[in-house]
Amino acid sequence: MSGHVAALFRHPVKGFTPEQLTQAALTPGQGLAFDRVYAVENGPSGFDAANPVWITKQKFTVLAAMARVACARTKFDDATGVFYASASGQPEFAGSLFSDEGREAFAQWLGRMLGEDAQGPLKVLESPDFRFMDHPKGHVSIINMASVRDLEAKIGAPIDPLRFRGNVYVEGWEPWIENSWEGRDLMLGFARATVFKPIVRCMATHVDPTTGKKDMDLVKALFDAYGHMNCGIYIHITHGGGLSVGDAVTAPEPKA
């Protein structure tokens, strides 16, 4: 069973606006370039940039902790490092996340935007070759669009797939078949990957990515409809290659 890439996204700053791509280079053992390479610490987290280790997303300004984050519209220029941000009632921001000064300036802008929602002090974190993923081994995420539509049918309401903040959105697979693929190999364009595990969902999916309001309890909806809280899978790239919108994403062969 072969699907195809319907959309590609990266999230340069964890928790903020997904950025749509037309193509990406997949590298063994890594995520997409500039995906979740920055995170904003919401009060002291214990993160050590010189010795980075995974810490829970609750330490950061993310949708699961504060829905208002979705009200910021952001964009990152990976060639220059300039990060753009805007929000209602706030002056527009532009500053380089490649510099200490730019990161501090964005933290100050974000603090003014979040107001009392932020525990603070806010600080933009980064460390070379480190990614602020929801799971310490969650390198690249895939969302099966048929699964999202099946959940829509169950709850009788439309669901914006961006609530799931995936990297690769696939059309052409059967609904929920991806939940049975742990440890199996698949092809993505010219790359090969191994399925790590299904993605267990959290309260971040409750937030409308446009309005910033919690308006849908998708964790409960998943459990009520299917007896699990999964939507999407994490994969590990084992053989690198290019991936573009429209490329085939070939499901694993059935087990013998």
C-alpha positions as CSV (number, residue, x, y, z in Angstrom):
1,M,0.0,0.0,0.0
2,S,1.6,3.3,-1.1
3,G,0.6,6.7,0.0
4,H,2.0,10.1,-1.0
5,V,3.2,13.2,0.8
6,A,0.3,15.7,1.0
7,A,2.3,18.3,3.0
8,L,5.6,18.9,4.8
9,F,6.1,21.1,7.8
10,R,8.9,22.2,10.2
11,H,8.5,24.0,13.5
12,P,11.7,26.1,14.0
13,V,10.7,27.2,17.5
14,K,9.0,24.6,19.6
15,G,5.3,25.3,20.1
16,F,5.1,28.1,17.5
17,T,3.8,28.4,13.9
18,P,4.3,25.4,11.6
19,E,6.1,26.4,8.4
20,Q,5.1,24.6,5.2
21,L,7.9,23.2,3.0
22,T,7.9,21.8,-0.6
23,Q,10.8,19.6,0.0
24,A,13.2,18.4,2.7
25,A,16.4,16.5,3.1
26,L,16.1,13.5,5.4
27,T,19.3,12.5,7.3
28,P,19.9,9.3,9.2
29,G,19.3,9.7,12.9
30,Q,18.0,13.3,12.6
31,G,14.9,15.3,12.2
32,L,14.0,17.8,9.4
33,A,16.5,20.7,9.1
34,F,15.6,23.5,11.5
35,D,12.7,21.5,13.1
36,R,12.4,22.4,16.8
37,V,15.9,23.7,17.0
38,Y,14.8,26.4,19.5
39,A,12.5,26.4,22.5
40,V,11.5,29.1,24.9
41,E,12.1,28.2,28.5
42,N,9.2,29.2,30.8
43,G,11.1,29.7,34.0
44,P,14.3,27.8,35.0
45,S,14.2,24.3,33.4
46,G,17.6,23.0,34.2
47,F,18.6,22.7,30.5
48,D,22.3,22.8,29.9
49,A,23.3,23.8,26.4
50,A,26.8,22.4,26.9
51,N,25.4,19.0,27.9
52,P,21.9,18.9,26.4
53,V,19.4,16.2,27.5
54,W,15.7,15.8,26.8
55,I,13.4,17.5,29.3
56,T,9.6,17.6,29.3
57,K,7.8,20.1,27.1
58,Q,5.9,21.5,30.1
59,K,9.1,23.5,30.9
60,F,8.6,25.5,27.6
61,T,6.0,27.9,26.1
62,V,4.0,25.3,24.3
63,L,0.3,24.8,23.5
64,A,-0.1,22.0,26.0
65,A,0.9,24.5,28.8
66,M,-0.5,27.8,27.4
67,A,-3.0,28.0,24.5
68,R,-2.2,31.7,23.9
69,V,1.0,30.7,22.2
70,A,-1.0,29.9,19.1
71,C,-2.0,33.6,18.8
72,A,1.6,34.4,17.7
73,R,2.3,34.1,14.0
74,T,6.0,33.4,13.4
75,K,8.4,32.8,10.5
76,F,12.0,31.8,10.4
77,D,14.6,32.6,7.7
78,D,17.2,29.8,8.1
79,A,19.7,31.6,5.8
80,T,19.9,34.7,8.0
81,G,18.6,33.5,11.3
82,V,16.0,36.3,11.3
83,F,12.8,35.3,13.2
84,Y,9.6,37.2,12.6
85,A,6.7,37.3,15.0
86,S,3.4,39.1,15.1
87,A,0.3,39.1,17.4
88,S,-2.7,41.2,17.9
89,G,-2.0,44.3,20.0
90,Q,1.8,43.8,19.8
91,P,4.4,45.5,17.6
92,E,5.9,43.2,15.0
93,F,9.2,41.5,15.9
94,A,12.2,40.7,13.8
95,G,15.5,39.6,15.2
96,S,18.2,37.0,14.6
97,L,17.9,33.8,16.6
98,F,21.6,33.2,15.6
99,S,22.6,35.9,18.2
100,D,22.3,36.2,21.9
101,E,20.8,39.7,21.4
102,G,18.1,38.5,19.0
103,R,17.1,35.6,21.3
104,E,16.8,37.9,24.3
105,A,14.8,40.4,22.3
106,F,12.3,37.7,21.2
107,A,12.0,36.4,24.8
108,Q,11.1,40.0,25.9
109,W,8.6,40.4,23.0
110,L,7.0,37.0,23.9
111,G,6.8,37.9,27.6
112,R,4.8,41.1,26.7
113,M,2.5,39.1,24.5
114,L,1.8,36.3,27.0
115,G,1.5,38.5,30.0
116,E,0.4,36.7,33.1
117,D,0.2,33.4,31.2
118,A,4.0,33.2,31.3
119,Q,5.7,32.1,34.6
120,G,9.0,33.5,33.4
121,P,11.6,34.5,33.1
122,L,11.5,33.5,29.4
123,K,14.7,32.4,27.6
124,V,15.2,31.1,24.1
125,L,17.3,27.9,24.3
126,E,19.4,26.3,21.7
127,S,22.3,23.8,21.5
128,P,24.1,22.6,18.3
129,D,22.7,19.4,16.9
130,F,20.0,19.2,19.6
131,R,16.2,19.1,19.0
132,F,13.5,20.0,21.4
133,M,11.2,17.1,20.5
134,D,8.2,15.9,22.6
135,H,9.8,12.5,22.8
136,P,13.6,12.0,23.3
137,K,13.5,9.5,20.3
138,G,10.8,11.1,18.3
139,H,12.9,12.2,15.3
140,V,10.3,12.7,12.5
141,S,6.6,12.5,12.8
142,I,4.0,11.3,10.2
143,I,0.3,12.0,10.3
144,N,-2.1,9.7,8.3
145,M,-4.7,12.0,6.9
146,A,-7.2,9.1,6.6
147,S,-6.9,8.6,10.4
148,V,-7.7,12.3,11.0
149,R,-10.8,12.1,8.8
150,D,-12.0,8.9,10.5
151,L,-11.8,10.7,13.9
152,E,-13.7,13.6,12.3
153,A,-16.4,11.2,11.3
154,K,-16.5,9.8,14.9
155,I,-16.9,13.2,16.6
156,G,-19.0,14.8,13.8
157,A,-16.8,17.9,13.5
158,P,-13.9,19.1,11.3
159,I,-10.3,18.8,12.7
160,D,-7.5,20.9,11.5
161,P,-4.6,18.4,10.9
162,L,-2.2,21.1,12.1
163,R,-3.4,20.4,15.7
164,F,-1.1,17.3,15.5
165,R,2.0,19.3,14.6
166,G,3.4,16.7,12.3
167,N,6.3,16.8,9.9
168,V,4.9,14.6,7.1
169,Y,1.2,14.4,6.2
170,V,0.3,11.4,4.1
171,E,-2.6,10.6,1.9
172,G,-3.4,7.1,0.6
173,W,-3.1,4.9,3.6
174,E,-6.0,3.1,5.4
175,P,-7.2,4.7,8.6
176,W,-5.2,3.8,11.7
177,I,-3.1,1.1,9.9
178,E,0.0,3.0,11.0
179,N,-0.5,2.0,14.7
180,S,0.5,-1.6,13.8
181,W,3.9,-0.7,12.2
182,E,6.2,-0.4,15.1
183,G,9.7,-1.7,14.2
184,R,8.9,-2.0,10.5
185,D,10.5,-0.2,7.6
186,L,9.0,2.2,5.0
187,M,10.2,4.4,2.2
188,L,9.7,8.1,2.1
189,G,10.7,9.5,-1.3
190,F,14.3,8.5,-1.7
191,A,14.8,7.9,2.1
192,R,14.2,4.8,4.2
193,A,13.0,4.8,7.8
194,T,12.0,2.5,10.6
195,V,8.8,3.2,12.5
196,F,9.6,3.9,16.2
197,K,6.2,4.1,17.8
198,P,2.7,5.6,17.6
199,I,2.4,9.2,19.0
200,V,0.4,9.5,22.2
201,R,-1.5,12.7,22.1
202,C,-1.8,15.4,24.8
203,M,-3.7,18.6,25.5
204,A,-1.9,20.5,22.8
205,T,-4.3,19.0,20.3
206,H,-7.2,20.7,22.2
207,V,-6.0,24.1,21.0
208,D,-7.3,25.6,17.7
209,P,-4.1,26.5,15.9
210,T,-5.8,29.6,14.4
211,T,-7.7,31.1,17.3
212,G,-5.6,29.9,20.2
213,K,-8.7,28.6,22.1
214,K,-9.1,25.2,23.7
215,D,-12.3,24.1,21.9
216,M,-12.0,20.3,21.3
217,D,-11.0,17.5,23.7
218,L,-9.3,15.2,21.2
219,V,-7.5,13.1,23.8
220,K,-10.8,12.0,25.2
221,A,-12.3,11.7,21.7
222,L,-9.5,9.3,20.7
223,F,-9.9,7.2,23.8
224,D,-13.7,7.1,23.5
225,A,-13.6,6.1,19.8
226,Y,-10.7,3.7,19.7
227,G,-9.5,2.9,23.2
228,H,-6.1,4.6,22.6
229,M,-4.8,8.2,22.5
230,N,-2.6,7.8,19.4
231,C,-2.5,9.8,16.3
232,G,0.5,9.6,14.0
233,I,3.8,7.8,14.3
234,Y,7.4,8.7,15.0
235,I,10.0,7.3,12.6
236,H,13.8,7.1,12.5
237,I,15.6,7.8,9.3
238,T,18.0,5.0,8.5
239,H,19.0,5.9,4.9
240,G,19.0,9.5,3.9
241,G,17.5,11.0,0.8
242,G,15.3,13.8,-0.5
243,L,11.5,14.1,0.2
244,S,9.1,16.3,-1.7
245,V,5.4,17.0,-1.7
246,G,3.8,14.4,-4.0
247,D,6.5,11.7,-3.3
248,A,5.5,8.2,-2.5
249,V,5.5,7.0,1.1
250,T,5.4,3.2,0.8
251,A,3.8,1.3,3.7
252,P,5.7,-1.7,5.2
253,E,5.1,-5.1,3.6
254,P,2.7,-7.3,5.6
255,K,4.3,-9.5,8.1
256,A,4.8,-13.1,7.0
